[in-house]
Amino acid sequence: MTSMNQQSGKNGPIEQYDVMVIGAGVSGMYALHHLRQMGLSVRVYDGASDIGGTWWYNRYPGARVDGPGSPFYSYTFSEELIQEWDWEETQSEQSAVLAYLEHVADRFDLRRDIQFDTWVQDARYDEATQRWTVETDTGVHASAPFLICAVGALSTANMPDIPGIHDFAGECYHTGRWPHEPVSFEGKRVAVIGTGSSGIQSIPEIAREAEHVTVLQRTPQYAFPAGNRPITPEERADARTNWDSFVAKMRSNFGGFPYDNQPRSALEDTPEQREALYEELWQRGSFKFFLDLYSDIATSEEANQSLADFVRAKIRKIVHDPVTAKKLLPDYFVITKRPILEDGYFETFNRDNVSLVDLREDPIERFTRTSVVTRSGEHPIDMLVLATGFDAISGSMLRLNPKGRGGMSLAEKWKDRFHNYLGLTVAGFPNLFMIHGPGSPGVFYNMPLGAERQMDWIGRCLRHLDEQELGAIEPLADSEEAWGAEVSALANATLFPRTDSWWTGANVPGKPRYFSVYLGGSIYYQRIYDMADNGYQGFVFEKENQPGNAEAS
Ligand code: N01
């Protein structure tokens, strides 16, 4: 393999690398480190001004890890990182996670190979040279045999298309594109659209400062106590002393966390026993709530109903005004939208300066320069917060829209479904790899660990190509079909596809509607390594510099 050099193209010099990576978030940072360890020349591009990806952009008030928390939402590739980094809280706030990632970037001198403030506008494959070329908005023209898309599963903001929204003359912020400068809510009338994780984390914070907050809710949410607390010195010492065994457990656990999977069905217990378990988990809080639940909450309607009833009763109890409480009651299967951790969200509706609009009965009609108008009337506002989420999982790949064989665009290929193989590769797009793309466990797995494991597989694949003097790898269309069927079969055995959510693409108008996450958890990693061990089953290879000379595997 080559190291970085330059060649001349018709538009000036073309930088040459072994691998180009798009995205300098958690996945792209590890990709860079891993590929460098392999002795490859790597260039990373990111539109942001520094590392961190989602943690660089999502600076809204209240932003915190809302998964199973620190210290297990972190890299595992370097033992030193756990030894030298002091996580303070179980649900670390955005600034703490970003500080950790900055430490990783410093520690491994990552920034020297990352080009920031650089947006990749075009990425296309050249069949004759078996190389990808990219062009950026800063005039960079670069080429490499391999393109790794670490573009983020939750990074393309979903902007609602509501009549008059662009006429609104007050301040307007999307939670996923929050300004770096402080935002003051003091004395302001703020409307928040969206009650997903971002809305539910930010609304209590905004309400503490603002004159008035109007929450515009399309779908009520089940939300669970975050249970954030300081990490004790004993826990920190335990993680440091026993890091290897924690990592081994994370790698074998379904979701990538160091906990035991719960084998018991909810239906084995009496209603009183179930209630007692739910109450215990509710009091403790944290994402561990879902990990310590019964095994069939996401598969049995009856089991699901028992938890849904429990949470609805909690909401009714917390929220004083019965009319508001009723609007906050979700009416779909619990946990079939991404579970949310909250800290004082439901209590916020007991404040005098907070009101709730149920958009299902009182929809937004339009915005004016100074207000939002719903069917029932006008709400004057100074600020609009869009907590409207993301074109998740596939959106950032489609925004990049790479061009593969014959100039075919990914948008064309993914018109009806996000065809891919193993959630890593796409037929017609040789030598392109995705991290946390559709068809992978991505957002259903510990994301830093998942990124490491997918990247390790990609690294091994690149080594295989090099050793075998192969120039290109690409999945067969049949392999994509079979993988897509497996993704859907796993999903259809659960209640998840039966609810509209960003997992199913229902939050973005016009998006293909199906559950595109691989629900096999840690089994996925076994599967992809088995395929590699069996000679990269389902892929087709080309010899180096002999395009068209394909060998099926
Ligand atoms: O986005 P969401 P999010 N009109 O899609 C509503 C991760 N995360 O940014 O439910 C009116 O969940 C939409 O309504 P509905 C986490 O995985 C992590 O909150 O589609 N409303 C919903 O209420 C999370 O799940 C962390 O009917 C509209 C809301 O906007 C994921 O990111 C923190 C609308 C969007 O909720 C996404 O969370 C935050 C419209 N036109 C998030 N369009 C941390 O770990 C959308 N909505 C720190």
Boltz pocket constraint, residues with backbone or C-beta under 6 A from the ligand:
constraints:
  - pocket:
      binder: B
      contacts: [[A, 63], [A, 64], [A, 65], [A, 66], [A, 67], [A, 154], [A, 158], [A, 160], [A, 161], [A, 175], [A, 193], [A, 194], [A, 195], [A, 196], [A, 197], [A, 198], [A, 199], [A, 201], [A, 216], [A, 217], [A, 218], [A, 219], [A, 338], [A, 339], [A, 359], [A, 387], [A, 388], [A, 389], [A, 390], [A, 443], [A, 500], [A, 501], [A, 502], [A, 506], [A, 507]]
      max_distance: 6.0
